[in-house]
Amino acid sequence: MTVKIPLTPEEETKLQAQAKVEGVSVDALLRRAVLQIIAAPETGGGQLSVEQWEKEFEEWLDGLPPLPTLSDEAISRENIYTREDEWR
């Protein structure tokens, strides 16, 4: 299969420079990139943008079971520190 991809002169120069840095041909560099894309899992596979990460994190948080609400007594100083603190 042959695919034509229109690139600007700047994009073409960057692509050639990257291939040279890696010591491969432009074709080999592009083939590797395409294989990574088609081998990636359907869930995205690559790095997430900040917005995508925040959205997925919020969805994950929403899926957690609710935590019990602590009373004022439960978080009072007397109930946080135990008798073990008195032994010192």
Residue, then its C-alpha position, 0 to 999 in steps of 0.5 A: m500500500t502506498v500512501k501520499i501525505p502532503l507535508t510542508p517544507e518545514e515538516e519534511t525537513k524535520l522528518q528527514a532530520q529525525a530519520k538522520v538522527e535515528g540512522v534510518s531512512v524516512d520510509a523506515l521511520l514512517r513505517r515504524a510510526v504507522l506500526q505503532i499506531i496500528a498496534a496501539p490498543e483501542t483505548g488510546g495507547g499513547q500519552l493522554s493530554v492534560e484534559q483527557w487525563e483529568k476527564e478519565f481521572e474524574e470518571w475513575l473518582d466517580g466510580l469509587p464507592p462513597l467514603p463515610t463522613l466522619s463526625d466532629e468527634a471522630i476527628s477530635r484531638e482526643n480521639i486521634y491521639t491514643r494512650e500510647d502517646e502518653w507513655r512517652 
